């Protein structure tokens, strides 16, 4: 029967990265599946019924693909422990100093005007990003609602509630109930791009779709919106891994 140890012996490249690799069998799978993610590493899924020889041959042929995937996972995970954070929205930046875990301060990030002192767990690669995401959420809660309020007053468009959260596919949204959501990762955008997203969602209070009428309304209040859209598309692919995992 195929198990993790047998594959480690088959693929020497996996031995030094065994913590990034897992194997399981699925009753629903009909073929051999390779799943790659920064959180779960490389997962090989075996189908419910399989011939051992066929699987071993298929995995051997996939050795270059496996090695590439493991290298990509290692590189991505190395970005989970940054040495510098820049938040263009508020024109702020910090150097990061890591400290060992101490009693009573395991969940505390100490901040000065230039530095962040962050606790770390050497055996938990996702501990630092968790700490930094909580810190980022606080920064976003201080900045984004205030900016939304100021633009709302300027445009004379009132909303109901605002929520700041991590959104995977949207930078913002506006509901029929006049509730607005803003993506906390907007903090990695320059202020003019944040301004565009805020204007975009507030204009949805008047036109709740993306019809020509909407873009005309947006153009009146934010004439340079096309340039901001291009910036958002480009910079959206540069959000640091620690904020996404």
Residue pairs with C-beta under 8 A, 6 or more apart in sequence:
1 52
2 23
2 46
2 50
2 52
2 55
2 56
3 23
4 18
4 21
4 22
4 23
7 14
7 21
7 23
7 44
7 59
8 14
8 15
8 18
8 21
10 56
10 59
10 60
11 59
11 60
11 63
11 66
13 63
13 66
13 67
13 70
14 21
14 66
14 70
17 70
17 74
19 41
20 41
20 42
20 70
20 73
20 74
21 41
21 42
21 43
21 44
21 70
22 40
22 41
22 42
22 43
22 44
23 43
23 44
23 46
24 43
24 44
24 45
24 46
25 45
25 46
25 47
25 48
26 33
26 45
26 46
26 47
26 48
27 48
28 48
29 45
29 46
29 47
29 48
30 47
30 48
31 47
32 44
32 45
32 46
32 47
32 50
32 55
32 58
32 59
33 44
33 45
34 42
34 43
34 44
34 45
34 62
34 65
34 66
34 69
35 42
35 43
35 44
35 45
36 42
36 43
36 69
36 72
36 73
37 43
37 73
38 73
38 76
38 77
38 80
38 241
38 245
39 126
39 245
41 70
41 73
42 66
42 69
42 70
42 73
44 59
46 55
59 66
76 241
77 125
77 241
79 240
79 241
79 242
80 125
80 126
80 128
80 129
80 241
80 242
80 245
81 98
81 120
81 125
81 128
81 242
82 96
82 132
82 240
82 242
83 95
83 96
84 93
84 94
84 95
84 96
85 93
85 94
85 96
85 116
85 132
85 240
86 92
86 93
86 188
87 93
87 139
87 187
87 188
88 187
88 188
88 189
88 190
88 191
89 143
89 186
89 187
89 188
89 189
89 190
89 191
89 194
90 139
90 143
90 187
90 191
91 191
94 111
94 114
94 115
94 116
95 114
95 115
95 116
96 115
96 116
96 117
96 118
97 115
97 116
97 117
97 118
98 117
98 118
98 119
98 120
98 128
99 117
99 118
99 119
99 120
100 119
100 120
101 119
101 120
101 121
102 119
105 119
106 119
107 119
107 131
108 119
109 116
109 117
109 118
109 119
109 131
109 132
109 134
109 135
110 116
110 117
111 117
111 135
116 135
118 128
118 131
118 132
119 127
119 131
120 127
120 128
121 127
126 245
128 242
129 241
129 242
129 243
129 245
132 242
132 243
133 166
133 242
133 243
136 184
136 185
136 187
136 243
137 164
137 184
139 187
140 164
140 182
140 184
140 186
140 187
141 164
143 187
144 162
144 164
144 182
144 184
144 186
144 187
144 194
144 198
145 162
145 164
147 194
147 195
147 198
148 159
148 162
148 180
148 182
148 198
148 201
148 202
151 195
151 198
151 199
151 202
152 158
152 159
152 202
155 199
155 202
155 203
155 221
157 202
157 203
157 205
157 206
158 178
158 205
159 174
159 178
159 179
159 180
159 202
159 205
160 177
160 178
160 179
161 179
161 180
162 179
162 180
162 181
162 182
163 179
163 180
163 181
163 182
164 181
164 182
164 184
165 181
165 183
165 184
166 183
166 184
166 185
166 243
167 173
167 181
167 183
170 181
170 183
171 182
171 183
171 185
171 186
171 197
171 232
171 236
172 180
172 181
172 182
172 183
172 186
172 197
172 198
172 200
172 201
173 180
173 181
173 201
174 180
174 181
174 201
174 202
174 204
174 205
174 208
176 208
178 205
180 201
180 202
182 197
182 198
182 201
183 197
185 239
185 243
185 244
186 193
186 194
186 197
188 235
188 238
188 239
188 240
188 243
189 197
189 231
189 232
189 235
190 231
190 235
192 224
192 228
192 231
193 228
193 231
193 232
193 235
195 222
195 228
196 222
196 224
196 225
196 228
196 229
196 232
197 232
199 218
199 221
199 222
199 225
200 218
200 222
200 225
203 214
203 217
203 218
203 221
204 214
206 217
207 213
207 214
207 217
215 225
218 225
219 225
222 228
